[in-house]
Amino acid sequence: MYETLSSFAQTGGLLLFVAAFIMVLIYTFSPENRKGFDEAEQIPLRDEDE
């Protein structure tokens, strides 16, 4: 019983983390988010006076 539950938890956890990783990749490389990422990458280069 313990081995079955442990195996199920390990497999389920792996699938959950793989799905989360794929969702992060989709979010990161989606064209709709490019403008926000382009603005964010310029933040360190901005002048403090603005």
RAFENJO-V92633 format. One record per residue. N is the residue number from 1. SS is DSSP state (@ for helix, = for strand, . for the rest). PSI is psi as a letter, one per 40 degrees, with the letter a starting at -180 (none if undefined). OMEGA is omega as a letter, one per 20 degrees, with the letter a starting at -180 (999 if undefined). Layout:
BEGIN
n=N ss=SS psi=PSI omega=OMEGA
n=N ss=SS psi=PSI omega=OMEGA
END
This chain:
BEGIN
n=1 ss=. psi=d omega=a
n=2 ss=@ psi=d omega=a
n=3 ss=@ psi=d omega=r
n=4 ss=@ psi=d omega=r
n=5 ss=@ psi=d omega=r
n=6 ss=@ psi=d omega=r
n=7 ss=@ psi=d omega=r
n=8 ss=@ psi=d omega=a
n=9 ss=@ psi=d omega=r
n=10 ss=@ psi=d omega=r
n=11 ss=@ psi=d omega=r
n=12 ss=@ psi=d omega=r
n=13 ss=@ psi=d omega=r
n=14 ss=@ psi=d omega=r
n=15 ss=@ psi=d omega=r
n=16 ss=@ psi=d omega=a
n=17 ss=@ psi=d omega=r
n=18 ss=@ psi=d omega=r
n=19 ss=@ psi=d omega=r
n=20 ss=@ psi=d omega=r
n=21 ss=@ psi=d omega=r
n=22 ss=@ psi=d omega=r
n=23 ss=@ psi=d omega=r
n=24 ss=@ psi=d omega=r
n=25 ss=@ psi=d omega=r
n=26 ss=@ psi=d omega=r
n=27 ss=@ psi=d omega=a
n=28 ss=@ psi=d omega=a
n=29 ss=@ psi=e omega=r
n=30 ss=. psi=h omega=a
n=31 ss=@ psi=d omega=a
n=32 ss=@ psi=d omega=a
n=33 ss=@ psi=e omega=a
n=34 ss=@ psi=d omega=a
n=35 ss=@ psi=d omega=r
n=36 ss=@ psi=d omega=r
n=37 ss=@ psi=d omega=r
n=38 ss=@ psi=d omega=r
n=39 ss=@ psi=d omega=a
n=40 ss=@ psi=d omega=a
n=41 ss=@ psi=e omega=r
n=42 ss=. psi=e omega=a
n=43 ss=@ psi=d omega=a
n=44 ss=@ psi=d omega=a
n=45 ss=@ psi=e omega=a
n=46 ss=. psi=i omega=r
n=47 ss=. psi=i omega=r
n=48 ss=. psi=d omega=a
n=49 ss=. psi=e omega=a
n=50 ss=. psi=none omega=999
END
